[in-house]
């Protein structure tokens, strides 16, 4: 989340469009490399970690996600999917209202 926040702050701090794009592209290259290190390398190096795949298997095996964690994980995934669908619906309705307002202004 901090990397995304830094990206948005970086983009907002530069006024010139071409310079903003170039600098953001370079930042994204470095952020991607650091993302791979933080997500794939460091959790496997830790001796005592709650990260899935600490033992080398990144999948959700019996030792990674027990039944108590599944009771929270799958409803949370469903909730995020439903929230995304709801936001998409709100966005589509907003665009429809904007389109109707533009049509009324033209008439």
C-alpha positions in Angstrom: 0.0 0.0 0.0 2.9 2.4 0.7 4.3 1.7 -2.8 0.9 2.6 -4.4 0.6 5.7 -2.2 4.1 6.8 -3.2 3.3 6.2 -6.9 0.2 8.5 -6.6 2.1 11.2 -4.7 4.9 11.0 -7.4 2.4 11.3 -10.2 0.6 14.3 -8.6 3.9 16.1 -7.8 5.0 16.5 -11.4 3.1 18.9 -13.7 4.6 18.1 -17.1 2.8 15.1 -18.7 5.8 13.5 -20.5 8.1 13.9 -17.6 5.5 12.5 -15.3 5.1 9.4 -17.4 8.8 8.7 -17.7 9.5 9.1 -14.0 6.4 7.0 -13.1 7.6 4.3 -15.6 11.0 4.1 -14.0 9.4 4.0 -10.5 7.2 1.2 -11.6 10.2 -0.9 -12.8 11.8 -0.5 -9.4 8.6 -1.1 -7.5 7.9 -4.3 -9.5 11.4 -5.7 -8.6 10.9 -4.8 -4.9 7.4 -6.3 -5.0 8.8 -9.6 -6.1 11.4 -9.5 -3.4 8.9 -8.7 -0.7 6.2 -11.2 -1.8 8.3 -14.1 -3.1 11.7 -14.1 -1.4 11.5 -12.6 2.1 8.5 -14.8 3.3 10.4 -17.9 2.4 13.5 -16.8 4.2 11.7 -16.2 7.5 11.9 -19.1 10.0 8.6 -18.3 11.7 6.1 -16.8 9.4 2.4 -16.9 8.8 2.7 -16.3 5.1 1.3 -19.0 2.8 4.0 -20.9 1.1 6.6 -20.4 3.8 7.7 -24.1 3.4 8.2 -23.6 -0.4 4.7 -24.3 -1.7 2.8 -21.1 -2.5 -0.5 -22.9 -2.8 -3.1 -23.2 -0.1 -2.3 -26.5 1.4 -3.4 -28.1 4.6 -0.6 -26.5 6.6 -1.1 -23.0 5.1 -4.9 -22.4 5.4 -6.6 -24.4 8.2 -10.4 -24.5 8.6 -10.5 -21.5 10.9 -8.7 -19.3 8.4 -10.9 -20.6 5.5 -14.0 -19.5 7.4 -12.7 -15.9 7.2 -10.8 -16.0 3.9 -13.5 -17.2 1.5 -16.2 -14.9 2.7 -13.7 -12.0 2.6 -12.9 -12.9 -1.1 -16.6 -13.0 -1.9 -17.1 -9.7 -0.2 -14.4 -8.0 -2.2 -15.7 -9.4 -5.4 -19.2 -8.2 -4.6 -17.9 -4.8 -3.6 -16.1 -4.6 -7.0 -19.3 -5.5 -8.8 -21.2 -2.9 -6.9 -18.6 -0.2 -7.6 -18.7 -1.1 -11.3 -22.5 -0.8 -11.3 -22.3 2.6 -9.6 -19.8 3.8 -12.1 -21.9 2.6 -15.0 -25.0 4.4 -13.6 -22.9 7.6 -13.1 -21.8 7.5 -16.8 -25.4 7.0 -17.9 -26.5 10.0 -15.9 -23.6 12.1 -17.4 -24.6 11.0 -20.9 -28.2 12.0 -20.3 -27.1 15.4 -19.0 -25.0 15.9 -22.1 -27.9 15.0 -24.3 -30.2 17.4 -22.5 -27.6 20.2 -22.9 -27.4 19.6 -26.6 -31.2 19.7 -27.1 
